Amino acid sequence: MDVSFAVNRERPGFAGGKYPADCSSRIVLNHITSRWGVLVLLALERGTLRWGELRREVEGISEKMLASTLKTFEADGILHREAQPTVPPRVDYTLTERGREVAMRLMPLMDWIADNADDIVGER
């Protein structure tokens, strides 16, 4: 596979020969590629989900981490939270256009990981 295209172009977030600690791209990268961020994005990429549905789809995520991830993504404009005025309360989570775009960009990486994970883990 030819990956020379990446070598010959300017790297995003790279300035003055380094990746600066205070770069905004580093903050967003941390939000999106956190342990749970990727999985929440991929779960929501398939459509609107409620809290409990997200907890079931993203096995192992704690309530605290789910709440934190959702709050961060909402603040970043990656997802939309809609509370329904019902009893019991119903809250739906949906990716925004920005969220759908980032999820689609993650899919090739996740495809590569899925294709190679067993071999990589098996080599340990």
NUVEX-766944 format. One record per residue: residue in three letters; z, x, y of N, C-alpha, C in turn. Coordinates in steps of 0.001 Angstrom, whole numbers, plus 524288, in hexadecimal, padded with zeros to 5 digits. Atoms other than C-alpha are relative to their C-alpha. Layout:
<nodes>
<node ALA, <Z, X, Y>, <Z, X, Y>, <Z, X, Y>>
...
</nodes>
This chain:
<nodes>
<node MET, <80000, 8034D, 7FB69>, <80000, 80000, 80000>, <80000, 8037C, 804D9>>
<node ASP, <80065, 7FCEA, 7FB38>, <7FC31, 80578, 80D4E>, <803B7, 7FDC6, 8041D>>
<node VAL, <7FC56, 801A8, 7FBF2>, <80765, 804A9, 81707>, <7FF71, 80365, 804DB>>
<node SER, <800D1, 7FC7C, 7FB95>, <8019F, 80E44, 820D9>, <7FFE3, 7FD24, 80535>>
<node PHE, <8000E, 802F6, 7FB20>, <80054, 8035E, 82AF2>, <80540, 8004B, 802C6>>
<node ALA, <7FAC7, 7FFE0, 7FDA9>, <80F07, 803F4, 82D1D>, <8012A, 80542, 8027F>>
<node VAL, <7FF00, 7FACB, 7FDF7>, <80EDC, 81290, 82FA9>, <7FD54, 800CE, 8053E>>
<node ASN, <80334, 7FEFF, 7FB65>, <8047E, 811F1, 83A47>, <800F4, 7FC3A, 80486>>
<node ARG, <7FEFB, 80392, 7FBA9>, <80A2A, 80735, 842C4>, <80596, 800C1, 801EF>>
<node GLU, <7FAC3, 7FF89, 7FDC9>, <815DC, 806B8, 84B9B>, <803BB, 7FC6B, 7FD09>>
<node ARG, <7FC24, 802FF, 802F5>, <821EB, 80230, 84484>, <8032D, 7FC8B, 803A4>>
<node PRO, <7FCDF, 8037D, 7FCBB>, <828BB, 7F631, 84A36>, <805A9, 801D8, 80046>>
<node GLY, <7FA94, 7FE76, 7FF4C>, <83616, 7F95C, 84FD6>, <800C8, 805DB, 80073>>
<node PHE, <7FFB4, 7FA4E, 7FFD0>, <832FA, 807F0, 84FF6>, <7FE90, 801C0, 8057F>>
<node ALA, <800FD, 7FE4F, 7FA9C>, <83422, 80E04, 85D7F>, <80253, 80566, 800E1>>
<node GLY, <7FE13, 7FAC9, 7FEC4>, <83567, 81BF2, 86219>, <80174, 80330, 7FB3A>>
<node GLY, <7FEFD, 7FCFC, 804B6>, <8351A, 8215B, 85445>, <804B4, 7FE41, 7FCE5>>
<node LYS, <7FB6F, 801F1, 802E2>, <84045, 818EB, 84F3F>, <8000E, 7FA09, 7FFED>>
<node TYR, <7FEE9, 8059D, 80011>, <844E3, 80B4C, 84BFD>, <8050F, 7FF41, 80308>>
<node PRO, <7FB56, 80053, 7FCBA>, <84E4C, 808AC, 85741>, <803F4, 7FBF6, 7FE00>>
<node ALA, <7FBD4, 8036A, 801E2>, <85B6B, 8029E, 853AD>, <80045, 7FAE7, 80307>>
<node ASP, <7FF7E, 804AC, 7FCBE>, <85AC4, 7F8F6, 85EE4>, <7FAFB, 7FCC8, 80057>>
<node CYS, <804FC, 802C8, 7FFFD>, <84D1B, 7F3E9, 85BBE>, <800BD, 7FA63, 7FE11>>
<node SER, <7FF7B, 8057F, 8018D>, <84C2A, 7E516, 85B22>, <7FD88, 7FEEA, 7FAB0>>
<node SER, <80274, 800E6, 80519>, <8433C, 7E60E, 84F4C>, <803CC, 80141, 7FB98>>
<node ARG, <7FC28, 7FEB9, 8040B>, <84E70, 7EC36, 847B3>, <803BD, 7FB6B, 7FF1B>>
<node ILE, <7FC8B, 80489, 80074>, <85712, 7E06B, 84A7D>, <7FD58, 7FBB1, 7FCDB>>
<node VAL, <802E3, 8041D, 802B9>, <84CAC, 7D6C9, 84600>, <7FEF6, 80191, 7FA57>>
<node LEU, <800D1, 7FE0C, 80550>, <84986, 7DF36, 83A22>, <804E7, 7FF28, 7FCB6>>
<node ASN, <7FB15, 800CE, 802C5>, <857D2, 7DEA7, 83648>, <800DF, 7FA3F, 7FEB2>>
<node HIS, <7FF55, 8059F, 800F3>, <8582E, 7CFCC, 837A1>, <7FC7E, 7FE2B, 7FB86>>
<node ILE, <803D8, 801FA, 803BA>, <84BEB, 7CD6E, 82FAC>, <8008C, 8027E, 7FAA2>>
<node THR, <7FFF2, 7FD47, 80503>, <84D7D, 7D7B2, 8251E>, <8057B, 800CC, 7FDD6>>
<node SER, <7FAC3, 7FFA6, 8023C>, <85BFA, 7D60C, 822CB>, <7FFD7, 7FE09, 7FA5C>>
<node ARG, <7FFCD, 80185, 80587>, <86010, 7D3B1, 814C4>, <7FEBB, 7FA3C, 7FF4C>>
<node TRP, <800B5, 805A2, 80094>, <86049, 7C4FD, 816C2>, <7FB99, 7FDDF, 80361>>
<node GLY, <80400, 801EC, 7FC6D>, <8568E, 7C3A3, 821F0>, <7FAC9, 7FF0E, 7FD63>>
<node VAL, <8050B, 80084, 802AF>, <84A86, 7C5EB, 8199F>, <80016, 7FB52, 7FC51>>
<node LEU, <7FFBD, 80442, 803D6>, <84F11, 7BC6E, 80F23>, <80040, 7FAA7, 802A5>>
<node VAL, <7FFC4, 804F3, 7FD1B>, <85268, 7B1B2, 818F8>, <7FA9D, 7FEC0, 80238>>
<node LEU, <80546, 800E2, 7FDEE>, <84523, 7B37B, 81F74>, <7FC4A, 7FE1F, 7FBC0>>
<node LEU, <8038B, 8017D, 80438>, <83E0D, 7B28F, 81280>, <80142, 7FA97, 7FDDB>>
<node ALA, <7FE8F, 80546, 801BB>, <845C1, 7A684, 80E7C>, <7FDF0, 7FBEC, 803D4>>
<node LEU, <801BD, 803C1, 7FC0A>, <84293, 79FB4, 81B52>, <7FA1A, 7FFF9, 800B7>>
<node GLU, <805B1, 7FFC0, 7FF8B>, <83463, 7A408, 81AAD>, <7FD6E, 7FB8A, 7FD02>>
<node ARG, <8022F, 80446, 8032D>, <8323B, 79962, 81082>, <800D0, 7FAAB, 8027B>>
<node GLY, <7FF36, 804F9, 7FD5C>, <8373C, 78EC1, 819AC>, <80596, 7FF4E, 801E5>>
<node THR, <7FAE6, 80154, 7FDD3>, <842EA, 78846, 82010>, <80416, 7FF96, 7FBB1>>
<node LEU, <7FBB8, 80047, 803C2>, <84FDE, 789DA, 818F8>, <8051C, 7FEBC, 802C9>>
<node ARG, <7FAB7, 800FA, 7FE21>, <85DC5, 78537, 81AC1>, <8037D, 8047F, 7FE41>>
<node TRP, <7FC3B, 7FBD6, 8011D>, <869CF, 78DFF, 81A07>, <800BC, 800D6, 7FA1C>>
<node GLY, <7FEFD, 7FF96, 80598>, <86CD6, 78B18, 80BC6>, <7FB3E, 801D4, 7FCF6>>
<node GLU, <804D3, 7FE4E, 80294>, <85EB3, 78CDB, 807C7>, <7FF2E, 805DD, 800C5>>
<node LEU, <8006F, 7FA5E, 7FEFF>, <85E86, 79A3B, 80E3D>, <803D7, 80315, 7FCAD>>
<node ARG, <7FC0B, 7FD49, 8032F>, <86B26, 79E1C, 80758>, <7FE57, 80049, 7FA4D>>
<node ARG, <801C9, 7FFFB, 8056E>, <8653D, 79A4F, 7FA41>, <7FB4C, 80399, 7FF42>>
<node GLU, <804BB, 7FCC9, 80087>, <85842, 7A12F, 7FCC4>, <80124, 805CC, 800A0>>
<node VAL, <7FEAE, 7FA82, 7FF09>, <85E5A, 7ADCC, 801C2>, <80524, 80118, 7FD29>>
<node GLU, <7FB57, 7FF3E, 80337>, <867CC, 7B03E, 7F69D>, <80319, 804C1, 801D0>>
<node GLY, <7FC84, 7FBAF, 7FEB8>, <8738C, 7B89B, 7F9E1>, <80169, 8006F, 805B6>>
<node ILE, <7FEB9, 7FFAF, 7FA70>, <87388, 7B68C, 80894>, <80508, 7FCE8, 80108>>
<node SER, <7FB1E, 802B0, 7FEAC>, <880F3, 7B31D, 80DE0>, <7FF05, 7FC38, 8047D>>
<node GLU, <8007C, 803A8, 7FBA4>, <8830A, 7A7FE, 8175E>, <7FFF5, 802EC, 80529>>
<node LYS, <7FFA6, 7FCEC, 7FB2D>, <886AC, 7B1F8, 821C9>, <7FAD1, 802B4, 80130>>
<node MET, <804EC, 7FD38, 7FF23>, <87A36, 7B9E0, 81FEC>, <7FB7E, 7FC3C, 8010D>>
<node LEU, <80414, 803D3, 7FEEE>, <8719E, 7ADCB, 81F72>, <8007E, 7FE0B, 80599>>
<node ALA, <7FF23, 801DD, 7FAA3>, <877B5, 7A8AF, 82BFC>, <7FE5E, 8041C, 803FD>>
<node SER, <80152, 7FBBC, 7FC6E>, <87639, 7B5E5, 83293>, <7FA1E, 800DB, 80050>>
<node THR, <805A7, 7FF31, 80029>, <86813, 7B792, 82E43>, <7FD26, 7FB99, 802CC>>
<node LEU, <80281, 8047B, 7FD7B>, <8644C, 7A9E1, 8328B>, <800DC, 8001C, 805E2>>
<node LYS, <7FECA, 7FFC3, 7FA69>, <86B0A, 7AB86, 83FB6>, <7FCB9, 80441, 802A9>>
<node THR, <80323, 7FBB9, 7FDDF>, <86429, 7B888, 84200>, <7FA49, 7FE6D, 80063>>
<node PHE, <80579, 80196, 7FFF7>, <856D8, 7B30B, 83E46>, <7FEF7, 7FBBC, 80409>>
<node GLU, <800A7, 80408, 7FC02>, <858E0, 7A74A, 84716>, <7FFDB, 80287, 8056E>>
<node ALA, <7FFDB, 7FD4B, 7FAF6>, <85C77, 7B02F, 8528C>, <7FB05, 80332, 800E2>>
<node ASP, <804CC, 7FCE8, 7FFA3>, <85070, 7B895, 84F9F>, <7FB16, 7FCA1, 8006E>>
<node GLY, <8048E, 80371, 7FFC7>, <8478B, 7ACA8, 84FCC>, <7FCD5, 7FFFC, 7FB02>>
<node ILE, <802A8, 7FFB6, 80509>, <8443F, 7AE63, 84170>, <80085, 7FAF1, 7FCF0>>
<node LEU, <7FF68, 8050C, 80297>, <84988, 7A172, 83CBB>, <80208, 7FBF2, 803C5>>
<node HIS, <7FE35, 80476, 7FCF4>, <84C61, 79417, 8421D>, <80417, 7FD20, 7FCC7>>
<node ARG, <7FBBA, 802E2, 80281>, <85921, 78D35, 83ED3>, <80013, 7FA8C, 8025B>>
<node GLU, <7FFF0, 80567, 7FE1E>, <858E8, 77E6D, 83FB6>, <8045B, 7FCFE, 7FD4F>>
<node ALA, <7FBA2, 80316, 801FF>, <8657E, 776CD, 83E1E>, <7FEA6, 7FA39, 80080>>
<node GLN, <80114, 8059F, 8000E>, <8637F, 76896, 83A3A>, <8051B, 7FD0A, 80100>>
<node PRO, <7FB3E, 802F9, 7FEDA>, <86D3C, 75E9B, 83F96>, <80149, 7FC17, 7FBA4>>
<node THR, <7FEDC, 80349, 8047E>, <87108, 75971, 83235>, <80579, 80137, 7FE03>>
<node VAL, <7FB10, 7FF19, 802B3>, <87D64, 7582B, 82A2A>, <7FEC8, 7FFF9, 7FA30>>
<node PRO, <7FE26, 7FAF7, 7FDF9>, <87EF4, 7616E, 82395>, <7FBC2, 802B6, 8032F>>
<node PRO, <803E1, 7FD4A, 7FCC1>, <87869, 76ABE, 82D2F>, <7FBC9, 80290, 7FCAC>>
<node ARG, <80466, 7FD7D, 802A5>, <86B18, 76FD8, 8293C>, <7FD99, 803DE, 803D1>>
<node VAL, <8026C, 7FBFD, 7FCCA>, <8659A, 77C85, 82E73>, <7FB60, 8023F, 7FCFB>>
<node ASP, <804C3, 7FDEA, 8024F>, <857B1, 780DA, 82BA3>, <7FE8D, 80512, 802B7>>
<node TYR, <801BD, 7FAF1, 7FDFC>, <852A4, 78EB8, 82D45>, <7FA40, 800A3, 7FEC9>>
<node THR, <805A4, 7FF69, 80075>, <84437, 79149, 82F9F>, <7FE5F, 804F0, 802EC>>
<node LEU, <80207, 7FB7A, 7FD37>, <83CE5, 79DA4, 83331>, <7FCC7, 7FE3B, 804B2>>
<node THR, <8035B, 800D0, 7FB75>, <836D7, 79DED, 840B4>, <7FACF, 802BE, 7FEEC>>
<node GLU, <804F4, 7FD2F, 80089>, <8291E, 7A32F, 842BC>, <8010F, 805D4, 7FF69>>
<node ARG, <7FE8A, 7FA72, 8006A>, <82F40, 7B0A8, 844CD>, <8022B, 8012B, 7FA94>>
<node GLY, <7FDBF, 7FF4B, 80530>, <836E9, 7AF09, 83833>, <7FBF2, 7FFD3, 7FBB6>>
<node ARG, <80437, 80057, 803E3>, <82AED, 7AAED, 8307D>, <7FCAC, 804F8, 8001E>>
<node GLU, <8031F, 7FB3B, 7FF90>, <82387, 7B6B2, 835C4>, <802C2, 8049D, 7FD6E>>
<node VAL, <7FD38, 7FB8F, 80256>, <82E11, 7C06B, 831E5>, <8006D, 7FF53, 7FA14>>
<node ALA, <7FFBB, 800F0, 805A5>, <82F91, 7BA0D, 8247B>, <7FAD0, 8015E, 7FD66>>
<node MET, <80522, 7FECD, 80236>, <820EF, 7BB2B, 82212>, <7FF0D, 805EA, 7FFF3>>
<node ARG, <8009F, 7FA4F, 7FFE6>, <82165, 7C985, 825F6>, <8036F, 802A5, 7FBEA>>
<node LEU, <7FC97, 7FDE5, 8040E>, <82C7E, 7CBB5, 81C50>, <7FDC3, 7FF3A, 7FA8A>>
<node MET, <801FE, 80149, 8052E>, <824E7, 7C5D0, 81101>, <7FD4B, 80494, 7FD43>>
<node PRO, <8025A, 7FB8F, 802BB>, <81C7C, 7D1F1, 80E25>, <8041C, 803F7, 7FE1F>>
<node LEU, <7FBD1, 7FC7A, 8019F>, <828CC, 7DA51, 80DC0>, <802DA, 7FDC1, 7FB41>>
<node MET, <7FD52, 80273, 80469>, <82F85, 7D097, 804B8>, <7FC92, 7FFF7, 7FB24>>
<node ASP, <80395, 7FFB3, 80475>, <82360, 7D030, 7FC10>, <80040, 8056D, 7FD8A>>
<node TRP, <7FFBD, 7FAA2, 801FC>, <823D3, 7DF0B, 7FAEC>, <80522, 800E1, 7FD27>>
<node ILE, <7FADF, 7FF61, 8027C>, <83263, 7DEB7, 7F7EA>, <80023, 7FD3A, 7FABE>>
<node ALA, <8000D, 802F1, 804E7>, <8308A, 7D42F, 7ED89>, <7FCB6, 802C5, 7FBD8>>
<node ASP, <80372, 7FD39, 803B0>, <8257E, 7DC02, 7E74F>, <8026F, 8050A, 7FDF6>>
<node ASN, <7FDFA, 7FAD5, 8015C>, <82D69, 7E898, 7E6E2>, <805D2, 80045, 7FEC8>>
<node ALA, <7FA49, 7FFD5, 8007F>, <83BD7, 7E4E9, 7E62A>, <801D8, 8015C, 7FA83>>
<node ASP, <7FE40, 7FEF0, 80560>, <83D2C, 7E4DD, 7D755>, <7FF3D, 805B4, 7FE92>>
<node ASP, <800F9, 7FA7D, 8012C>, <836F9, 7F251, 7D62B>, <803BF, 80389, 802FD>>
<node ILE, <7FC87, 7FCB4, 7FCDD>, <83F13, 7F7F4, 7E149>, <80591, 7FFB9, 7FE00>>
<node VAL, <7FAA7, 8009D, 801EC>, <84BF7, 7F267, 7DC60>, <80081, 8022E, 7FA7F>>
<node GLY, <7FFF1, 7FDF7, 80555>, <8486E, 7F5FA, 7CE67>, <7FFFB, 805E6, 7FFA6>>
<node GLU, <8003D, 7FA48, 7FFEF>, <84663, 80431, 7D23B>, <8054A, 8027F, 8011D>>
<node ARG, <7FAE0, 7FDBD, 7FEA8>, <854A1, 805EC, 7D616>, <802E8, 801B2, 7FB2F>>
</nodes>
